[in-house]
Amino acid sequence: MVRVIVGIVGGLLGNVLWAQHGLLIPMDLGQSNHLRAYGIAYWNLQQGRWVDWLLNYRGGSFLLEYASEVAMECRIRGVSFEVLSAAEVAQLYAEVQSPDANMDVIRLERAPRLAVYVMPTAKPWDDAVQLVLEYAQIPYEKVWDEDVLAGKLKNYDWLHLHHEDFTGQYGKFWAAFAHTTWYQQQVALQEATARKLGFRKVSELKKAVVERVREYIFNGGFMFAMCSATDTYDIALAARDVDICAEMFDGDPADPEANRKLDFSRTFAFQNFVLEMNPYVYEFSNIDVGPTGLADPSSDYFTLFEFSAKYDPVPTMLTQCHVNVIQGFLGQTTAFREELLKPSVVMLAKREGSNEVKYIYGAIGRGMFAWYGGHDPEDYQHAVGDPPTDLSLYPNSPGYRLILNNVLFPAARKKKLKT
């Protein structure tokens, strides 16, 4: 498996004489606003300045060269920071880079260009990623089917897939919501878009979209997805040459031999799964563990795995947090069955004592993907029509921090690719 080895500051910083003080943004329990701290890091990159991500040091803290305007921006956004002398900075680097410490320094050099794949009529609060990007004041652009097929993904370093159903079954909401206005409007928009772009069915359009996203990742892009955009993406890849949609979704019956014809060699993360072919069942396949046994928030937690910061910087970056046990949350796709993961997939978090994996990543070609089960880390059982989550009430949310780790990852200096 191709693994990205991120450039480490190493001896370079050991030889730098700091003329300025350092500005440390701690990310441990003492941070007043973890989510907006990521926004400060991104803003600093936008200004043409570097950021050092101190992996496993005080919850994955950020170190910047001190500037009065950065300190002022931290105060405005309510982000805690500490001013360090040149001697304290040197001591900090020595501690983090000690061979005996499971810590390291990752240099972030450029603000990544971010895109969110989302239907034009979707509300921002339907997606946790848009919510946290806006709260953290990190800019992004929206793309949809026409943009993807026009080749516009090459303009971005990072792509998030909104809670899309890439199988063309409209989220399998038909049984419960077929007569609602919002469902009918979404179906009409999807069908009109498919016709405009030359496709007979929405399912055929979505298959073309997942192929373009696949090319984007193979060519070095980074893709992040949550909830149903994870398993339905892999299902669409496996079912490229198979009709898996019932008549109410695409006008003709599904192939009764669909499960037998799936091609798991094309998928990113999952293999040997079985599709749920009943259109009345609100589930796509057995990849998702479903809400069974997870309906009690008081007993639903998942645990982050620990990795070697110096030898496994990628998963270490993706799991930086001020806690290692995090409150679970449901979604149409809540978590992934461990036995259906491909051997190449790295588990980042799971529910202890179970086969329920919450968070994974993997390398595809020259790019990478990270998938996170569930809908909203601070809304345990989000329902259609629920109000948006007010992140000002959750500025230290560990579940949302994991999303923002993914946002900053493409900013890291890539030193080399190693097989």
C-alpha positions as CSV (number, residue, x, y, z in Angstrom):
1,M,0.0,0.0,0.0
2,V,1.3,3.4,-0.9
3,R,1.9,5.5,2.2
4,V,2.4,9.2,2.3
5,I,5.4,10.2,4.4
6,V,5.0,13.7,5.6
7,G,8.0,16.0,5.7
8,I,9.3,16.3,9.2
9,V,11.0,19.5,10.4
10,G,13.7,17.5,12.1
11,G,17.2,18.9,12.1
12,L,16.2,21.9,10.1
13,L,14.5,23.6,13.0
14,G,17.3,22.6,15.3
15,N,19.6,24.8,13.4
16,V,17.3,27.8,13.2
17,L,18.0,30.7,15.5
18,W,14.6,32.1,16.4
19,A,14.6,35.9,16.3
20,Q,11.0,36.0,17.2
21,H,9.0,34.4,20.0
22,G,6.7,31.4,19.3
23,L,2.9,31.4,19.6
24,L,1.7,28.0,20.9
25,I,-2.0,27.1,20.4
26,P,-2.4,24.3,23.0
27,M,-5.0,21.6,22.0
28,D,-5.3,19.8,25.3
29,L,-8.1,20.2,27.8
30,G,-7.0,23.8,28.5
31,Q,-8.0,25.0,25.1
32,S,-11.1,27.3,25.2
33,N,-12.1,26.7,21.6
34,H,-10.6,23.6,19.8
35,L,-12.7,24.0,16.7
36,R,-11.7,27.6,16.0
37,A,-8.1,26.8,16.7
38,Y,-8.1,24.9,13.4
39,G,-9.4,28.0,11.8
40,I,-6.5,30.0,13.2
41,A,-4.1,27.5,11.8
42,Y,-5.8,27.7,8.4
43,W,-5.9,31.5,8.4
44,N,-2.2,31.6,9.3
45,L,-1.5,29.5,6.2
46,Q,-3.6,31.8,4.1
47,Q,-1.3,34.7,5.2
48,G,1.6,32.8,3.7
49,R,3.0,31.7,7.0
50,W,3.8,28.2,8.1
51,V,2.3,26.2,11.0
52,D,4.0,23.4,12.9
53,W,1.6,20.6,14.0
54,L,3.0,19.1,17.2
55,L,1.7,15.5,17.0
56,N,0.7,14.0,20.3
57,Y,2.0,17.1,22.2
58,R,-0.7,18.5,24.4
59,G,-3.5,17.1,22.3
60,G,-1.9,17.9,18.9
61,S,-1.0,21.6,19.5
62,F,0.0,24.1,16.8
63,L,3.1,26.2,16.9
64,L,3.4,29.4,14.9
65,E,6.0,32.2,14.7
66,Y,4.7,35.0,16.9
67,A,3.1,38.0,15.2
68,S,0.9,40.5,16.9
69,E,-1.8,40.1,14.3
70,V,-2.0,36.3,15.0
71,A,-2.3,37.0,18.7
72,M,-5.1,39.5,18.0
73,E,-6.9,37.0,15.7
74,C,-6.8,34.4,18.5
75,R,-8.3,36.8,20.9
76,I,-11.0,37.8,18.5
77,R,-12.0,34.1,17.8
78,G,-11.7,33.1,21.5
79,V,-8.8,30.7,21.0
80,S,-6.3,30.1,23.8
81,F,-2.6,30.7,23.1
82,E,0.7,31.0,24.9
83,V,3.7,33.1,24.0
84,L,7.0,31.2,24.2
85,S,10.5,32.6,24.2
86,A,13.1,31.5,21.7
87,A,14.7,29.3,24.4
88,E,11.3,27.7,25.2
89,V,10.6,27.0,21.6
90,A,14.0,25.3,21.2
91,Q,13.3,23.2,24.3
92,L,9.8,22.3,23.0
93,Y,11.2,21.0,19.7
94,A,13.8,19.0,21.5
95,E,11.1,17.4,23.6
96,V,8.8,16.6,20.7
97,Q,11.6,15.2,18.5
98,S,13.2,13.1,21.2
99,P,13.6,9.5,20.0
100,D,12.0,8.3,23.2
101,A,8.8,10.4,22.7
102,N,5.8,9.3,20.7
103,M,5.6,12.8,19.2
104,D,6.7,14.6,16.1
105,V,6.6,17.9,14.2
106,I,4.7,18.2,10.9
107,R,5.2,21.4,8.9
108,L,2.0,22.8,7.3
109,E,2.9,25.0,4.4
110,R,0.0,26.0,2.3
111,A,-3.8,26.4,2.9
112,P,-5.4,23.5,1.0
113,R,-8.2,24.2,-1.5
114,L,-11.4,22.6,-0.2
115,A,-14.5,21.5,-1.9
116,V,-17.8,20.0,-0.7
117,Y,-19.8,17.9,-3.1
118,V,-23.4,18.8,-2.2
119,M,-26.8,19.1,-3.9
120,P,-27.5,22.8,-4.6
121,T,-30.8,22.6,-2.5
122,A,-29.2,21.0,0.6
123,K,-29.2,23.0,3.7
124,P,-25.8,23.6,5.4
125,W,-27.0,22.1,8.7
126,D,-27.7,18.8,7.0
127,D,-24.0,18.2,6.9
128,A,-21.6,18.3,9.9
129,V,-18.6,19.1,7.7
130,Q,-20.2,22.3,6.4
131,L,-21.3,23.2,9.9
132,V,-17.8,22.9,11.3
133,L,-16.0,24.6,8.4
134,E,-18.3,27.6,8.8
135,Y,-18.0,27.7,12.5
136,A,-14.2,27.4,12.3
137,Q,-14.2,30.1,9.6
138,I,-12.4,27.9,7.0
139,P,-13.5,28.7,3.4
140,Y,-14.6,26.1,1.0
141,E,-16.4,25.9,-2.4
142,K,-19.4,23.7,-3.4
143,V,-19.4,21.4,-6.3
144,W,-22.0,19.0,-7.7
145,D,-22.5,16.5,-10.5
146,E,-21.9,18.9,-13.4
147,D,-18.7,20.3,-11.8
148,V,-17.3,16.8,-11.2
149,L,-18.0,15.6,-14.8
150,A,-16.5,18.9,-16.2
151,G,-13.2,18.0,-14.5
152,K,-13.2,20.7,-11.9
153,L,-12.0,18.5,-9.0
154,K,-8.4,19.1,-10.2
155,N,-8.8,22.6,-8.7
156,Y,-9.0,21.2,-5.2
157,D,-6.7,19.4,-2.7
158,W,-9.5,18.1,-0.6
159,L,-13.0,16.9,-1.4
160,H,-15.8,16.1,1.1
161,L,-18.7,14.0,0.0
162,H,-22.0,15.3,1.5
163,H,-24.4,12.7,2.8
164,E,-25.1,11.5,-0.8
165,D,-26.6,8.2,-1.9
166,F,-24.4,7.2,-4.8
167,T,-26.5,4.2,-5.6
168,G,-29.3,6.3,-7.2
169,Q,-31.9,5.2,-4.6
170,Y,-32.4,8.7,-3.2
171,G,-31.3,7.7,0.2
172,K,-33.9,4.9,0.3
173,F,-36.3,7.4,1.8
174,W,-39.1,6.3,-0.6
175,A,-41.0,4.1,1.9
176,A,-41.3,6.9,4.6
177,F,-41.2,10.1,2.6
178,A,-42.3,9.5,-1.0
179,H,-45.3,11.8,-0.5
180,T,-43.4,14.7,1.1
181,T,-42.6,17.9,-0.9
182,W,-38.9,17.9,0.0
183,Y,-38.4,14.3,-1.3
184,Q,-40.3,14.9,-4.5
185,Q,-38.2,18.1,-5.2
186,Q,-35.0,16.3,-4.6
187,V,-35.9,13.5,-7.0
188,A,-37.1,16.0,-9.6
189,L,-33.8,17.9,-9.4
190,Q,-31.7,14.7,-9.6
191,E,-33.6,13.4,-12.6
192,A,-33.4,16.8,-14.4
193,T,-29.7,16.9,-13.8
194,A,-29.2,13.4,-15.1
195,R,-31.1,14.2,-18.3
196,K,-29.2,17.5,-18.7
197,L,-25.9,15.6,-18.6
198,G,-27.0,12.9,-21.0
199,F,-27.9,10.0,-18.7
200,R,-31.1,7.9,-18.7
201,K,-31.1,7.3,-15.0
202,V,-29.8,9.0,-11.9
203,S,-28.0,5.8,-10.9
204,E,-26.0,6.0,-14.2
205,L,-25.1,9.6,-13.5
206,K,-23.9,8.8,-10.0
207,K,-21.8,5.9,-11.3
208,A,-20.1,8.4,-13.6
209,V,-19.5,10.7,-10.7
210,V,-17.9,8.1,-8.5
211,E,-15.6,7.2,-11.4
212,R,-14.4,10.8,-11.7
213,V,-13.9,11.0,-7.9
214,R,-11.9,7.7,-8.1
215,E,-9.7,9.3,-10.8
216,Y,-9.2,12.4,-8.6
217,I,-8.0,10.3,-5.7
218,F,-5.8,8.1,-7.8
219,N,-4.1,11.3,-9.1
220,G,-3.3,12.5,-5.6
221,G,-6.5,14.0,-4.2
222,F,-7.8,13.5,-0.6
223,M,-11.4,12.5,-0.1
224,F,-13.3,12.6,3.2
225,A,-16.9,11.3,3.7
226,M,-19.4,10.6,6.4
227,C,-22.6,8.6,6.9
228,S,-24.1,7.2,3.7
229,A,-21.6,8.8,1.4
230,T,-19.1,6.1,2.6
231,D,-20.8,2.8,1.9
232,T,-22.9,4.0,-1.0
233,Y,-19.7,5.2,-2.7
234,D,-18.1,1.7,-2.5
235,I,-21.4,0.1,-3.5
236,A,-21.6,2.2,-6.6
237,L,-18.0,1.2,-7.5
238,A,-18.8,-2.5,-7.1
239,A,-22.0,-2.2,-9.0
240,R,-20.7,-0.3,-12.0
241,D,-22.2,-2.9,-14.4
242,V,-25.2,-4.0,-12.4
243,D,-28.7,-2.5,-11.9
244,I,-29.3,-2.5,-8.2
245,C,-32.2,-0.1,-8.1
246,A,-35.8,-1.2,-7.7
247,E,-38.5,0.1,-10.2
248,M,-39.7,3.0,-8.0
249,F,-36.2,4.5,-8.2
250,D,-35.3,4.1,-11.9
251,G,-38.3,2.8,-13.8
252,D,-37.3,-0.8,-14.2
253,P,-36.6,-3.8,-11.9
254,A,-33.3,-4.4,-10.2
255,D,-31.2,-7.3,-11.4
256,P,-32.2,-10.3,-9.3
257,E,-28.6,-11.6,-9.5
258,A,-27.1,-8.2,-8.4
259,N,-25.3,-9.5,-5.3
260,R,-23.6,-12.2,-7.2
261,K,-22.3,-9.8,-9.8
262,L,-20.7,-7.2,-7.6
263,D,-17.0,-6.5,-8.3
264,F,-15.2,-6.0,-5.0
265,S,-11.8,-5.5,-6.8
266,R,-13.0,-1.9,-7.6
267,T,-13.9,-0.8,-4.1
268,F,-11.8,1.3,-1.7
269,A,-12.7,-0.1,1.7
270,F,-15.2,-2.9,1.8
271,Q,-15.5,-6.4,0.3
272,N,-17.8,-9.4,0.5
273,F,-20.8,-7.3,1.5
274,V,-24.4,-8.1,0.7
275,L,-26.8,-5.5,-0.7
276,E,-30.2,-4.9,0.9
277,M,-32.4,-5.2,-2.1
278,N,-35.7,-4.5,-0.4
279,P,-36.7,-1.0,-1.3
280,Y,-38.8,-0.7,1.9
281,V,-35.8,-1.3,4.2
282,Y,-33.9,1.9,5.1
283,E,-30.5,0.3,4.6
284,F,-28.1,-0.2,1.7
285,S,-26.2,-3.3,2.7
286,N,-24.7,-5.2,5.7
287,I,-21.7,-2.9,5.7
288,D,-23.5,-0.7,8.2
289,V,-23.9,-2.1,11.7
290,G,-27.1,-0.1,12.1
291,P,-28.5,1.4,15.3
292,T,-29.2,-2.0,16.9
293,G,-27.7,-1.9,20.4
294,L,-26.6,1.7,19.9
295,A,-29.8,3.5,20.9
296,D,-28.6,4.4,24.4
297,P,-26.2,7.3,24.2
298,S,-25.0,6.6,27.7
299,S,-23.3,3.4,26.6
300,D,-22.3,4.3,23.1
301,Y,-18.6,5.3,22.8
302,F,-15.8,4.7,20.4
303,T,-12.0,4.7,21.1
304,L,-9.3,6.2,18.9
305,F,-6.3,4.0,18.1
306,E,-2.8,5.2,19.0
307,F,-0.1,5.3,16.3
308,S,3.6,6.0,16.1
309,A,3.9,9.7,15.3
310,K,7.4,9.3,13.8
311,Y,6.7,6.2,11.7
312,D,2.9,6.5,11.0
313,P,2.4,10.3,10.7
314,V,-0.8,10.0,8.6
315,P,-3.0,8.1,11.0
316,T,-1.5,10.1,13.8
317,M,-2.6,13.3,12.3
318,L,-6.1,12.0,11.5
319,T,-6.6,11.0,15.2
320,Q,-5.3,14.0,17.0
321,C,-7.6,14.8,19.9
322,H,-7.7,15.9,23.5
323,V,-9.5,12.7,24.5
324,N,-9.3,9.2,23.2
325,V,-12.8,7.9,24.1
326,I,-15.5,9.8,22.2
327,Q,-19.3,9.8,22.4
328,G,-20.8,7.8,19.6
329,F,-23.6,9.1,17.2
330,L,-25.9,7.6,14.8
331,G,-26.5,8.0,11.0
332,Q,-28.0,6.2,8.1
333,T,-24.5,4.6,8.1
334,T,-23.4,4.5,11.7
335,A,-20.3,2.3,11.7
336,F,-18.7,-0.3,9.6
337,R,-18.5,-4.1,10.1
338,E,-14.8,-4.9,10.7
339,E,-15.0,-8.3,9.0
340,L,-16.0,-6.5,5.7
341,L,-13.0,-4.2,5.6
342,K,-10.2,-4.8,3.1
343,P,-6.8,-5.7,4.5
344,S,-5.4,-2.5,3.1
345,V,-7.7,-0.3,5.2
346,V,-6.4,1.2,8.5
347,M,-8.8,1.4,11.4
348,L,-8.6,4.7,13.2
349,A,-11.4,4.2,15.8
350,K,-13.8,1.5,16.9
351,R,-16.3,0.6,19.6
352,E,-14.4,-1.5,22.1
353,G,-15.4,-5.1,22.4
354,S,-17.3,-5.1,19.1
355,N,-16.9,-5.4,15.4
356,E,-18.1,-1.8,14.9
357,V,-15.5,0.4,13.3
358,K,-16.2,4.1,13.3
359,Y,-13.4,5.7,11.5
360,I,-11.0,4.4,8.7
361,Y,-8.5,5.6,6.1
362,G,-6.7,4.1,3.2
363,A,-4.4,5.0,0.3
364,I,-5.6,4.8,-3.3
365,G,-3.0,5.4,-6.1
366,R,-1.3,8.7,-5.1
367,G,-4.2,9.9,-3.0
368,M,-6.0,8.9,0.2
369,F,-9.5,8.6,1.6
370,A,-10.9,8.8,5.2
371,W,-14.4,7.7,6.1
372,Y,-16.2,8.5,9.3
373,G,-19.5,6.8,10.3
374,G,-22.5,8.7,11.6
375,H,-24.2,12.0,10.8
376,D,-23.5,14.6,13.5
377,P,-21.1,14.2,16.3
378,E,-23.1,16.4,18.6
379,D,-26.6,15.3,17.6
380,Y,-26.9,11.6,18.7
381,Q,-29.9,10.7,16.6
382,H,-30.4,13.4,13.9
383,A,-33.8,13.2,12.2
384,V,-35.1,14.7,9.0
385,G,-36.2,18.3,9.8
386,D,-34.2,18.6,13.0
387,P,-32.8,22.1,13.7
388,P,-29.1,22.7,13.0
389,T,-26.5,22.0,15.7
390,D,-25.2,25.2,17.3
391,L,-21.5,24.6,17.5
392,S,-21.0,27.6,19.7
393,L,-22.4,25.3,22.4
394,Y,-19.8,22.6,21.5
395,P,-16.5,24.5,20.9
396,N,-14.5,21.6,22.3
397,S,-16.3,18.8,20.5
398,P,-13.8,15.9,20.1
399,G,-16.1,14.3,17.4
400,Y,-15.9,17.4,15.3
401,R,-12.2,17.7,15.9
402,L,-11.7,14.5,13.9
403,I,-13.3,16.2,10.9
404,L,-11.0,19.2,11.1
405,N,-7.9,16.9,11.3
406,N,-8.8,15.8,7.8
407,V,-9.2,19.4,6.6
408,L,-5.6,20.3,7.6
409,F,-4.0,17.1,6.5
410,P,-3.5,18.2,2.8
411,A,-1.5,21.2,4.1
412,A,1.3,19.0,5.3
413,R,4.6,19.0,3.3
414,K,4.9,15.8,1.3
415,K,8.5,14.8,1.4
416,K,8.3,11.6,-0.6
417,L,6.1,8.7,-1.5
418,K,7.2,5.3,-0.3
419,T,5.8,1.9,-1.1
